[in-house]
Amino acid sequence: MTREEILNIINEDEEIYEKVLLFNADMILSHADIKFVLLAGPSCSGKTTTAKKLTDYLSRGGKIVYAISLDDFYLNFENCPIDGNGKLDFECVHALDLELIHKCLASLCAGNRTELPIFDFPTHSRLKEVKVIEPTDHDIYIIEGLHALNPLLYGDFVAEKHIYRIYLDSFEESGAKKGQTRLIRRLVRDYYYRSAKGERTFEMWDSVASGEDKYIRPFAHLAEGCINTFFNYETAVLKKFAVRILSEVPEQSPHKKRADEVMANLSNEKEICPSIVPQTSLLQEFIPPRQFW
């Protein structure tokens, strides 16, 4: 393919995503009662970037927008629930401080000054500092996280007329790469941004995927809006980084076979240089820093 053909594919994908996102923003702005936008989706579905873009669209529409991450409501490690294998269960909704979430939502609904927690992931604990919101009549709160659509969080604390729900996912095409694009996103992101090697990502992935099927997708049908964050060109952009990570998985690793399968599925993919991906693209959330290109 020529550079022009590649750019056309990229621009078409980006335009589809932006149009759907703008449609949802317009729906929110057209209903004056909406105060809470609940944004959920599985791991590496692009929640962070989508929340930022939605904040920008709603701000242009005259709203004061606060992005609230459910990650800040994680319980400290010593209070985290245990799964059936005796390990800390970060995937279930009860890994969040539901009581504090309810308190904060009720406070915001009442128009009261609200203190939000800040979770420090390096220490796996909540900081003493807090974020403060002084509500106004023009506020919209984007609540983003894996469990944002679960009624346990908001059902008894926010009136239905004040809610707009959005579900994100990466719906790939059929074929060899079906079911692997989010895994590739996660491999690359964890390696370059979280200092986690491919083995660690594979080790966690089955638990992550199982948690999504149990705790996230069952609530997708509640969403007023659904956004597909899959880009046809993304695997070509992430290929060389993924191959580098996959090739480092040791021969004796229990994840070696899976790593080789993913690498085989990438073998016929033509690489696309990350430099031609728009700076505003959701895919920038997963592309490594330039020094690694």
C-alpha positions in Angstrom: 0.0 0.0 0.0 1.1 3.5 -0.7 1.4 6.1 2.1 -1.7 7.8 0.7 -3.7 4.6 0.9 -2.5 4.0 4.5 -3.4 7.6 5.5 -6.9 7.1 4.0 -7.5 4.0 6.0 -6.3 5.7 9.2 -8.4 8.8 8.6 -11.5 6.7 7.8 -11.1 4.7 11.1 -10.5 7.9 13.1 -13.5 9.7 11.6 -15.9 6.8 12.4 -14.8 6.8 16.1 -15.0 10.6 16.4 -18.4 10.7 14.8 -19.9 8.1 17.2 -18.3 9.9 20.1 -19.7 13.3 19.0 -23.1 11.8 18.5 -23.1 10.6 22.2 -21.9 14.0 23.3 -24.7 15.7 21.5 -27.2 13.2 23.1 -25.9 14.2 26.5 -26.0 17.9 25.8 -29.6 17.7 24.4 -30.9 16.3 27.8 -30.6 19.0 30.4 -31.2 16.6 33.3 -28.2 14.4 32.6 -25.5 15.0 35.3 -23.6 11.7 35.3 -22.0 10.0 32.3 -21.0 6.4 33.2 -18.2 5.2 31.0 -17.3 1.5 31.2 -15.4 -1.1 29.2 -12.9 -3.9 29.5 -9.2 -3.5 29.9 -7.5 -1.5 27.2 -10.7 -0.5 25.5 -9.7 3.2 25.5 -11.6 4.5 28.5 -9.0 7.1 29.5 -8.8 8.7 26.0 -12.5 8.5 25.4 -13.2 10.2 28.7 -10.8 13.0 27.9 -12.3 13.6 24.4 -15.8 13.5 25.8 -14.8 16.1 28.4 -13.6 18.3 25.6 -16.8 18.0 23.6 -19.0 18.6 26.6 -16.9 21.6 27.7 -17.4 23.2 24.3 -21.1 22.7 24.9 -21.0 24.9 27.9 -20.7 22.3 30.6 -18.3 22.2 33.6 -17.0 18.7 33.3 -15.3 16.6 36.1 -13.7 13.3 35.2 -13.9 10.8 38.1 -11.9 7.6 37.9 -13.2 4.6 39.8 -9.6 3.5 40.1 -9.3 6.1 42.9 -11.8 4.2 44.9 -9.9 0.9 45.1 -9.6 -0.5 48.6 -6.1 -0.7 50.1 -4.4 -4.0 49.6 -5.2 -5.3 53.1 -8.9 -4.8 52.5 -9.1 -6.2 49.0 -11.3 -9.3 48.5 -9.7 -12.8 47.9 -10.6 -14.9 44.9 -11.2 -18.7 44.8 -7.4 -19.3 44.3 -6.5 -17.3 47.4 -5.2 -14.3 45.4 -6.2 -10.7 45.7 -9.2 -10.1 43.4 -8.8 -6.7 41.7 -11.4 -7.6 39.0 -14.6 -7.8 41.1 -16.7 -4.8 41.9 -16.1 -5.4 45.7 -12.4 -4.4 45.2 -13.8 -0.8 45.2 -14.9 1.1 48.2 -18.6 1.0 47.4 -19.6 2.8 50.6 -17.4 5.8 49.7 -18.7 5.8 46.1 -22.2 5.9 47.4 -21.4 8.7 49.8 -19.7 10.8 47.0 -22.5 10.3 44.5 -25.2 11.2 47.1 -23.2 14.3 48.0 -22.8 15.4 44.3 -26.5 14.8 43.7 -27.3 17.1 46.7 -25.1 19.8 45.3 -22.7 19.6 48.3 -19.0 20.1 48.4 -17.5 16.6 47.8 -14.1 15.2 48.6 -12.9 12.5 46.2 -10.1 10.0 47.1 -6.8 9.6 45.3 -5.3 6.1 45.0 -1.6 5.7 44.7 -0.8 2.6 42.7 2.9 2.4 43.4 2.1 2.0 47.1 -1.3 0.3 46.5 -3.0 2.6 49.0 -5.1 5.8 49.3 -3.3 9.1 49.8 -4.2 11.6 52.5 -4.8 14.2 49.8 -8.2 14.5 48.2 -9.8 16.1 45.1 -12.5 18.6 45.9 -15.6 19.4 43.8 -17.8 22.4 44.5 -21.0 21.5 42.4 -22.8 24.0 40.2 -25.9 23.8 38.0 -23.8 23.3 34.9 -21.7 20.3 36.0 -21.4 16.9 34.4 -19.5 14.1 36.0 -17.9 11.5 33.8 -17.4 8.4 36.0 -14.9 6.1 34.2 -13.9 2.6 35.1 -14.4 -1.1 34.6 -17.5 -1.2 36.8 -19.1 2.1 35.9 -22.3 0.5 34.5 -22.8 -1.8 37.5 -26.0 -0.6 39.3 -24.4 -1.5 42.6 -22.5 1.7 42.3 -25.3 4.1 41.5 -28.7 2.4 41.4 -30.0 3.7 44.8 -28.1 7.0 44.8 -28.7 8.7 41.4 -32.1 9.2 39.7 -32.3 7.5 36.3 -33.0 10.8 34.5 -29.6 12.1 35.5 -27.7 9.2 34.0 -26.3 8.5 30.5 -24.3 5.3 30.1 -21.6 4.5 27.5 -20.0 1.1 26.9 -16.7 0.8 25.1 -15.2 -2.3 23.6 -12.9 -3.3 20.8 -15.0 -5.4 18.4 -12.4 -6.9 16.0 -13.1 -8.4 12.6 -13.2 -12.2 12.3 -10.0 -14.0 11.4 -6.7 -14.7 13.1 -6.5 -11.5 15.0 -10.0 -11.7 16.4 -9.8 -11.6 20.2 -6.2 -10.5 20.3 -6.1 -6.7 19.6 -6.8 -5.7 23.2 -4.2 -8.3 24.4 -1.6 -6.7 22.1 -2.6 -3.2 23.4 -2.1 -4.5 26.9 1.2 -6.2 26.2 2.6 -3.0 24.7 1.2 -0.7 27.3 2.3 -2.8 30.3 5.8 -3.2 28.9 6.5 0.4 28.0 4.5 2.3 30.5 4.2 -0.1 33.5 7.6 -2.0 33.4 5.8 -5.3 33.1 7.2 -8.0 30.8 5.1 -10.1 28.5 5.1 -13.0 30.9 3.4 -10.9 33.5 0.7 -9.7 31.1 0.0 -13.3 30.0 -0.1 -14.4 33.6 -2.8 -11.9 34.4 -4.7 -12.0 31.1 -7.0 -15.0 31.8 -8.0 -13.5 35.1 -8.7 -10.2 33.5 -10.7 -11.7 30.6 -12.7 -13.9 33.1 -13.4 -10.8 35.2 -14.7 -8.9 32.2 -17.1 -11.7 31.3 -18.4 -11.8 34.9 -18.4 -8.2 36.0 -18.4 -5.9 33.0 -20.1 -7.3 29.8 -23.3 -8.4 31.7 -24.1 -4.7 32.1 -23.3 -3.6 28.5 -26.9 -3.8 27.5 -27.8 -1.0 30.0 -25.8 1.5 28.0 -27.5 4.2 25.9 -24.4 4.5 23.8 -21.9 1.9 22.5 -18.6 2.8 21.0 -16.3 0.5 19.1 -12.7 1.5 19.7 -11.1 -1.0 17.3 -9.1 0.5 14.5 -8.4 -1.7 11.4 -4.8 -0.3 11.2 -3.8 -0.6 14.9 -2.1 -4.0 14.8 0.1 -2.8 12.0 1.2 0.1 14.2 1.8 -2.0 17.3 3.3 -5.0 15.5 7.0 -4.3 15.9 6.6 -3.5 19.6 4.5 -6.5 20.3 7.0 -8.8 18.4 9.8 -7.4 20.5 7.9 -8.2 23.7 6.7 -11.7 22.6 10.2 -12.7 21.4 11.5 -12.1 25.0 9.2 -14.7 26.5 11.6 -17.5 27.6 11.5 -20.9 26.0 10.8 -22.5 29.3 7.9 -20.2 30.1 4.4 -21.7 30.4 3.3 -18.8 28.2 5.7 -19.4 25.4 3.2 -21.3 23.2 0.7 -18.5 23.5 3.3 -15.9 22.7 4.3 -17.8 19.6 0.7 -18.0 18.5 0.2 -14.3 18.8 3.5 -13.7 17.0 2.4 -16.0 14.2 -0.8 -14.1 13.7 1.2 -10.9 13.4 3.6 -12.4 10.8 1.7 -11.3 7.7 0.8 -7.8 9.1 2.5 -5.0 7.2 4.0 -2.5 9.6 2.9 1.1 9.8 5.2 3.7 11.3 3.6 5.3 14.5 4.7 8.7 13.3 1.7 8.9 10.9 -0.9 8.2 13.6 -2.7 11.4 14.5 -1.7 12.9 17.8 -5.3 13.0 18.8 -5.9 9.3 18.1 -7.1 7.0 20.9 -4.3 4.7 19.8 -1.7 7.1 21.2 -2.8 5.7 24.6 -0.9 2.5 23.6 1.9 3.6 21.3 5.3 3.6 23.2 7.3 6.8 23.7 9.2 7.9 20.6 12.6 6.8 22.0 11.5 3.2 21.6 10.6 3.4 17.9 
